[in-house]
Amino acid sequence: MTYLNFNPQVHWPFSGSVTQDIHPSLLLKARSSDTEVRVLREVASYGKQIGVLSDLLLALVASVQHKTFDKDGEHALEQLREMVDDIKRIKARQNPLPDDADAARALIVALKERFPELKTT
């Protein structure tokens, strides 16, 4: 029995937002779906993996003379930089939880200053 996931979507180049659905059926294409699931749960999501690779690529590019890139390479590099900047901007707006106790304490102080009703006696 063949499984058919028919979900037509048309996105012309530069036509706006393009999304990618990381559907569990993609795990069927992995050599070992158990391994893939463990990597996603225990190591890093696809987004985190791509983020690390993007940071590495930008660091490598910064360490070499990028004048050697052709026009297409320069365009791709600029697109990558813009994507990384956009992602950083979105993450900054989410106000994630602090990474350590000192940052948590500072956040608590800032919240109490902004919302005086949170202050206890």
N, C-alpha and C positions, 0 to 999 in steps of 0.2 A: 504494500500500500504506500503510495507516494503522498507525502505531506506537502500541501501547497499553501503557502502563506501569500495570498494575493492582496497586495495593498498598494495600488498604483498611486504614485505621487509624481508630479511634474514640477521640476525646478529648472527654469532656464538660467543660464549663466547671469550672474549679477541681478537675479530677480528678487532678492530679499533674503529673508531668513531661511537657512537650510538646517534641518535637524537630522540627527542620526539616532535611530532607536537601537540601543544595544539590547536586543531581544534575546531571551533565554534560548530560542531556537538556534542562535548563532553558536551556542556551545556544542551543538551536534556536529559542527564543522571542526571543532578542536580535536586534536589527537586524543586527549583525555579530558572529558568534561569535568571529572572529579578534580583533576589537577587545576583546571581553569577556575573552577569555583573556589577552590582553596586559595589560589593566588589572589583572586578578587577580594575574598573575605579577610585573609590573613596578611597580605602584603600591601597591595595598593589597587585602587580602582583604575579603570582605563584612563580617566582624567588625570589622576596623579602620575601614572606612568608617562603619559604624553607630556605633562608639565615638566617632569624631570628631564626627559629627552629634549624638550624645547630649551630649557635652561642650559643644558650641556651644549647644544648646538650653538646657541647665542654666545656662550663663553668661548667655544672653539673659534667661531667667526671673529670674535673680538681679538683673539690672539694671533690672527694671521692678517696679511694684507688683503682686505676684501676688494681691493682694486682689481684683483684677478678674476672676479666674477663677471660673467657676461650680463647683458641686459635682463635676461630671464632670471638669472641667479639673484641679481640685485632686487628685482621685483618680488621674488619669493621671500627673500630675506626681510624686506620691508613689510610684507604681509605677515610674516611670523612675528616680527616685533610688534606690529599693531595688535595682533591677536593676544600676545602675552600681556601687553599693556591693558587691553580691554578686560582680560580675565582678572588682572590685579585690581583694576578699578571696581569690578563687580564684587570681588571678594572683600575689598575694603569697606564697601557699603553694607555688608552682611553683619558686621560687628561680631565676629566669632568670639567664643569664650577665650579667656586669657590662657597663655601657655604655661604659666607658673604661678606660684603662690603670691609673689610680690606684685605681679601684674593684676592678680585677682584683688588684692588688697587695695591697689590704686583704683581699680574700677569701682570697688565698693565705696571708697571715699568720694569719687566723682559722682556716683549715683546719689549718695546722701546729700551732697551739695546741690545737685540739681533738683532733687525731690526731698525737701526738708521733712515731709511727713514720714519718711523712712527712718529718721533719726530716733533713736531710743534714748531714754534718760541716762 
